[in-house]
Amino acid sequence: MYNEAAVIEPAVARLRSCIDSLPRTCEVLLIDDGSTDPTLRLAFKAIAGDRRFRILRHRVNFGRGRALRTGFAEARGSIIVTTEGDLSWGEDAIGRLIDAIEADPALDAVFASPHLAGGGYRNVPRLRVFLSSIGNRILGFFYAGRISMTTGMTRAYRAEAIQPHSFSEDGKEIHLEIAHRLLTLGFRIGEVPAVLSWPEGPGRGSRMDWNKIVRLISTHLAFGIFRGVSKVIGPAVAFLTVAIAAFGSWAIWNLLFQAPSIYLATLTGVLVILWVTLLLGYFLLYHLLSVTREVWRTQSLLGIRRRGLEGRAAERSYYDEVEAPAAASFAEAGAAALK
């Protein structure tokens, strides 16, 4: 949450209602991403001493990715659910995600998706729905698994599958980073249908900020295409092979039975150079991905060992867990600074 003073109290009330309905013991981590307004004070007011809630505060604003990384480091449950604070995927989404991952021991993560039968969008502008649908189809092509929603935040993970990893993205690209890494390392991801609903009121306009949308689209596509470019090189090499065979045969036919064609010979030579370049690039990329996969496995093993030896406190280099009195003091200091 970042400068969510206008909506944090009803959001906490909905979260409390949601976890009250779950037949499980759980905790809720609220990550304050360096808010400069009264978000923190109002959050504690809404929590009203409920010990199931914990608040972790970043010292400066980093972005959603860093907030998720903080949550992964601090979560104490066997299943970790990440979602927007306003529960825009529905108050039942958390329970259904947990049910899905508990029902199938083979699954390591479950993602909420509006692109499955039974899912959809409510009160979301049609253009935003179109961009999401097309973007996820494109990104899905570049990933090893058949995932219909690679960009969503509402997900459930088994703690042992997600916590050992050291992710690097601070922005929303972390959703792609997580999906790509889990699939690359052989983890299994399932999906459940869900309806994404945008509420009326504060914050709705910012979701249609075209500067943010264009930047988000460009960074997501760049991330996804870079990670999955090997899926494009293979078909390109196959196409060039056919083209070289066709134009090369045509050039040889002309040389033997008709007038030689310098244009066909030149085109064939250029295609051969491209073919060799792509083939070498493919083998180099395959080697790079193999090395990356082993690095991630090693990081995961080291992460498991580090968590066992050092605990969580050693990781708190950029955030703190805030108790209610500290939150009040912080809010008062912020108000004084504004004056």
C-alpha positions as CSV (number, residue, x, y, z in Angstrom):
1,M,0.0,0.0,0.0
2,Y,1.3,3.5,-0.9
3,N,-0.6,6.6,0.1
4,E,-3.9,4.7,0.4
5,A,-5.3,6.9,3.2
6,A,-8.6,7.4,1.3
7,V,-9.3,3.6,1.0
8,I,-7.3,1.8,3.7
9,E,-9.9,1.6,6.4
10,P,-12.6,-0.1,4.3
11,A,-9.9,-2.3,2.7
12,V,-8.8,-3.6,6.2
13,A,-12.5,-4.2,7.1
14,R,-12.9,-6.3,4.0
15,L,-9.7,-8.2,4.7
16,R,-10.9,-8.9,8.2
17,S,-14.3,-10.1,7.0
18,C,-12.5,-12.4,4.5
19,I,-10.2,-14.1,7.0
20,D,-13.0,-14.4,9.5
21,S,-14.8,-16.6,6.9
22,L,-11.8,-18.9,6.4
23,P,-11.7,-22.1,8.4
24,R,-8.0,-21.7,9.0
25,T,-5.6,-19.8,11.2
26,C,-3.9,-17.1,9.2
27,E,-2.0,-13.8,9.4
28,V,-2.3,-10.7,7.2
29,L,0.8,-8.8,6.3
30,L,0.2,-5.2,5.2
31,I,3.2,-3.7,3.4
32,D,3.4,0.1,3.6
33,D,5.7,1.1,0.6
34,G,6.9,4.3,2.1
35,S,3.6,6.2,2.3
36,T,3.9,9.9,3.1
37,D,0.2,10.4,4.0
38,P,-1.7,9.1,7.1
39,T,-2.1,5.6,5.6
40,L,-0.1,4.0,8.4
41,R,-2.1,5.6,11.2
42,L,-5.4,4.8,9.6
43,A,-4.4,1.2,9.0
44,F,-3.7,0.7,12.7
45,K,-7.0,2.4,13.5
46,A,-8.8,0.0,11.3
47,I,-6.9,-3.0,12.6
48,A,-8.0,-2.1,16.1
49,G,-5.5,-4.4,17.9
50,D,-6.3,-7.5,15.8
51,R,-3.2,-9.6,16.4
52,R,-3.7,-11.4,13.1
53,F,-2.5,-8.2,11.3
54,R,1.1,-7.1,11.0
55,I,2.4,-4.0,9.3
56,L,5.8,-3.8,7.6
57,R,7.0,-0.4,6.5
58,H,9.5,0.4,3.7
59,R,11.8,3.3,4.6
60,V,11.2,4.7,1.0
61,N,8.9,3.9,-1.9
62,F,10.2,1.0,-3.9
63,G,7.3,-0.5,-5.8
64,R,5.0,-3.5,-5.8
65,G,7.8,-6.0,-6.5
66,R,9.8,-5.0,-3.4
67,A,6.6,-5.1,-1.3
68,L,6.0,-8.7,-2.4
69,R,9.6,-9.7,-1.7
70,T,9.2,-8.2,1.8
71,G,6.0,-10.2,2.3
72,F,7.7,-13.5,1.2
73,A,10.6,-12.9,3.6
74,E,8.2,-12.3,6.6
75,A,5.4,-14.7,6.0
76,R,5.1,-17.5,8.5
77,G,2.4,-19.7,7.0
78,S,2.7,-22.8,4.8
79,I,0.7,-21.2,2.1
80,I,1.3,-17.6,1.1
81,V,-1.5,-15.6,-0.7
82,T,-0.7,-12.3,-2.4
83,T,-3.5,-10.0,-3.4
84,E,-4.5,-6.3,-3.8
85,G,-5.6,-4.8,-0.5
86,D,-9.0,-3.8,-1.9
87,L,-9.8,-7.5,-2.8
88,S,-10.7,-6.4,-6.3
89,W,-10.6,-10.1,-7.3
90,G,-13.5,-10.9,-5.0
91,E,-13.6,-11.7,-1.3
92,D,-13.9,-15.4,-2.0
93,A,-10.7,-15.4,-4.2
94,I,-8.4,-16.1,-1.3
95,G,-10.4,-19.0,0.0
96,R,-10.7,-20.5,-3.5
97,L,-6.9,-20.2,-4.2
98,I,-6.1,-21.9,-0.9
99,D,-8.7,-24.7,-1.6
100,A,-7.2,-25.3,-5.1
101,I,-3.6,-25.6,-3.9
102,E,-4.6,-27.8,-0.9
103,A,-6.7,-30.0,-3.2
104,D,-3.8,-30.9,-5.5
105,P,-0.5,-31.8,-3.8
106,A,1.3,-31.6,-7.1
107,L,0.7,-27.8,-7.5
108,D,3.3,-25.4,-6.2
109,A,1.3,-22.2,-7.0
110,V,-2.2,-21.2,-8.1
111,F,-3.0,-18.0,-10.0
112,A,-6.3,-16.2,-10.3
113,S,-7.3,-15.6,-13.9
114,P,-10.1,-13.7,-15.5
115,H,-9.4,-15.4,-18.8
116,L,-10.8,-18.8,-17.8
117,A,-14.4,-20.0,-18.1
118,G,-16.2,-18.5,-15.1
119,G,-13.8,-15.6,-14.8
120,G,-14.1,-12.1,-16.3
121,Y,-14.1,-8.4,-15.7
122,R,-16.6,-6.1,-14.0
123,N,-16.6,-2.3,-14.2
124,V,-13.2,-2.4,-16.1
125,P,-12.9,-0.3,-19.2
126,R,-13.1,-2.3,-22.4
127,L,-9.8,-1.0,-23.7
128,R,-8.1,-2.1,-20.5
129,V,-9.7,-5.5,-20.8
130,F,-8.5,-5.8,-24.4
131,L,-5.0,-4.8,-23.6
132,S,-4.8,-7.3,-20.7
133,S,-6.2,-10.1,-22.9
134,I,-3.8,-9.5,-25.8
135,G,-0.8,-8.9,-23.6
136,N,-1.3,-12.1,-21.6
137,R,-1.8,-14.1,-24.8
138,I,1.5,-12.7,-26.1
139,L,3.4,-13.3,-22.8
140,G,1.8,-16.7,-22.5
141,F,3.4,-17.7,-25.8
142,F,6.9,-17.1,-24.4
143,Y,6.5,-19.2,-21.3
144,A,6.9,-22.9,-20.8
145,G,3.5,-23.5,-19.2
146,R,0.0,-22.7,-20.4
147,I,-0.8,-19.8,-18.1
148,S,-3.6,-17.5,-19.2
149,M,-2.8,-14.8,-16.6
150,T,0.9,-14.0,-16.1
151,T,0.6,-10.4,-14.9
152,G,-1.9,-10.7,-12.0
153,M,-1.0,-10.3,-8.4
154,T,-3.6,-12.5,-6.8
155,R,-1.9,-15.9,-6.3
156,A,-1.3,-18.6,-3.8
157,Y,2.1,-20.2,-3.3
158,R,3.5,-23.0,-1.2
159,A,6.0,-21.4,1.2
160,E,8.7,-23.9,0.3
161,A,8.3,-23.2,-3.4
162,I,8.5,-19.3,-3.2
163,Q,10.4,-18.3,-0.1
164,P,13.9,-19.7,-1.0
165,H,14.2,-17.5,-4.1
166,S,16.0,-14.2,-4.4
167,F,13.9,-12.2,-6.9
168,S,15.2,-8.9,-8.3
169,E,12.3,-6.9,-9.7
170,D,11.0,-4.0,-7.7
171,G,8.0,-3.2,-10.0
172,K,5.1,-5.1,-11.3
173,E,7.4,-7.1,-13.6
174,I,8.0,-9.3,-10.6
175,H,4.8,-11.2,-11.5
176,L,6.5,-12.3,-14.8
177,E,9.8,-13.0,-13.0
178,I,8.1,-15.3,-10.5
179,A,6.1,-17.2,-13.2
180,H,9.1,-17.5,-15.5
181,R,11.4,-18.8,-12.7
182,L,8.9,-21.3,-11.2
183,L,8.2,-22.7,-14.7
184,T,11.8,-22.8,-15.7
185,L,12.7,-24.8,-12.5
186,G,9.9,-27.3,-13.1
187,F,7.4,-26.1,-10.5
188,R,3.7,-26.7,-11.3
189,I,1.3,-23.8,-11.6
190,G,-2.5,-24.1,-11.7
191,E,-5.2,-21.5,-12.2
192,V,-8.7,-20.7,-10.9
193,P,-11.2,-18.5,-12.6
194,A,-11.8,-15.1,-10.9
195,V,-13.6,-11.9,-11.7
196,L,-11.6,-8.7,-11.5
197,S,-13.8,-5.8,-10.4
198,W,-12.8,-2.2,-10.2
199,P,-14.7,-0.2,-7.6
200,E,-15.9,3.3,-8.2
201,G,-14.3,6.0,-6.2
202,P,-10.7,7.1,-5.3
203,G,-8.0,5.4,-7.3
204,R,-10.0,4.4,-10.3
205,G,-8.7,7.3,-12.4
206,S,-5.1,6.4,-11.7
207,R,-5.6,2.9,-13.1
208,M,-6.3,4.5,-16.5
209,D,-3.3,6.7,-16.5
210,W,-2.0,6.2,-20.0
211,N,1.6,7.1,-19.1
212,K,1.6,4.3,-16.6
213,I,-0.2,1.9,-18.9
214,V,2.2,2.5,-21.8
215,R,5.2,2.1,-19.5
216,L,3.7,-1.1,-18.0
217,I,3.0,-2.6,-21.4
218,S,6.5,-1.9,-22.7
219,T,8.3,-3.2,-19.6
220,H,6.2,-6.3,-19.4
221,L,6.6,-7.2,-23.1
222,A,10.3,-6.5,-22.9
223,F,10.7,-8.8,-19.9
224,G,8.6,-11.6,-21.4
225,I,10.1,-11.5,-24.8
226,F,13.6,-11.4,-23.5
227,R,13.0,-14.4,-21.2
228,G,11.2,-16.4,-23.9
229,V,13.1,-15.4,-27.1
230,S,14.3,-19.0,-27.5
231,K,10.8,-20.0,-28.5
232,V,11.0,-17.6,-31.4
233,I,14.5,-18.5,-32.6
234,G,13.6,-22.2,-33.2
235,P,10.7,-21.4,-35.7
236,A,12.9,-18.7,-37.3
237,V,15.7,-21.2,-38.0
238,A,13.2,-23.7,-39.4
239,F,11.7,-21.0,-41.7
240,L,15.2,-19.9,-42.9
241,T,16.1,-23.6,-43.6
242,V,13.1,-24.0,-45.9
243,A,13.8,-20.6,-47.5
244,I,17.5,-21.5,-48.1
245,A,16.5,-24.8,-49.6
246,A,13.9,-23.2,-51.9
247,F,16.0,-20.2,-53.1
248,G,19.2,-22.3,-53.2
249,S,17.6,-24.9,-55.4
250,W,16.1,-22.2,-57.6
251,A,19.5,-20.6,-58.0
252,I,21.2,-23.9,-58.9
253,W,18.4,-24.7,-61.4
254,N,19.0,-21.4,-63.1
255,L,22.7,-22.0,-63.1
256,L,22.4,-25.4,-64.7
257,F,19.6,-24.9,-67.1
258,Q,19.0,-21.2,-67.6
259,A,20.9,-17.9,-67.2
260,P,22.6,-17.6,-63.7
261,S,20.8,-15.2,-61.3
262,I,23.1,-13.1,-59.2
263,Y,20.0,-12.0,-57.2
264,L,19.0,-15.5,-56.2
265,A,22.6,-16.3,-55.3
266,T,23.0,-13.2,-53.2
267,L,19.6,-13.8,-51.5
268,T,20.6,-17.4,-50.7
269,G,24.0,-16.2,-49.3
270,V,22.3,-13.6,-47.0
271,L,19.8,-16.2,-45.8
272,V,22.7,-18.7,-45.0
273,I,24.4,-16.0,-43.0
274,L,21.2,-15.3,-41.0
275,W,20.7,-19.0,-40.5
276,V,24.2,-19.5,-39.1
277,T,23.9,-16.4,-36.9
278,L,20.5,-17.5,-35.5
279,L,21.7,-21.1,-35.0
280,L,24.8,-19.9,-33.1
281,G,22.6,-17.5,-31.1
282,Y,20.2,-20.3,-30.2
283,F,23.0,-22.6,-28.9
284,L,24.5,-19.7,-26.9
285,L,21.1,-18.7,-25.5
286,Y,20.3,-22.4,-24.6
287,H,23.6,-22.5,-22.7
288,L,22.9,-19.2,-21.0
289,L,19.5,-20.4,-19.9
290,S,20.9,-23.7,-18.6
291,V,23.5,-21.8,-16.5
292,T,20.8,-19.4,-15.3
293,R,18.6,-22.4,-14.3
294,E,21.5,-23.9,-12.2
295,V,22.2,-20.5,-10.6
296,W,18.5,-20.2,-9.6
297,R,18.6,-23.7,-8.1
298,T,21.7,-22.9,-6.2
299,Q,20.2,-19.6,-4.9
300,S,17.1,-21.6,-3.8
301,L,19.2,-24.0,-1.9
302,L,21.2,-21.2,-0.3
303,G,18.0,-19.4,0.5
304,I,16.7,-22.4,2.4
305,R,19.9,-22.7,4.4
306,R,20.1,-18.9,5.1
307,R,16.5,-18.8,6.4
308,G,17.3,-21.6,8.7
309,L,20.6,-20.1,10.0
310,E,19.9,-16.4,10.1
311,G,16.1,-16.1,10.4
312,R,14.1,-13.1,9.1
313,A,15.7,-10.3,11.2
314,A,18.9,-10.4,9.1
315,E,16.9,-9.6,6.0
316,R,15.4,-6.3,7.4
317,S,17.9,-3.9,5.7
318,Y,15.3,-1.7,4.1
319,Y,12.1,-2.1,6.1
320,D,10.8,-2.5,9.7
321,E,7.9,-4.1,11.4
322,V,5.8,-1.2,12.9
323,E,3.9,-1.4,16.1
324,A,0.9,0.9,16.7
325,P,2.7,3.5,18.9
326,A,5.4,3.9,16.3
327,A,2.9,4.3,13.5
328,A,1.2,7.1,15.4
329,S,4.5,8.8,16.0
330,F,5.4,8.4,12.3
331,A,2.0,9.9,11.3
332,E,2.5,12.9,13.6
333,A,6.0,13.5,12.3
334,G,4.7,13.4,8.8
335,A,2.0,15.9,9.6
336,A,4.5,18.2,11.3
337,A,6.7,18.0,8.2
338,L,3.8,19.0,6.0
339,K,3.1,22.0,8.1
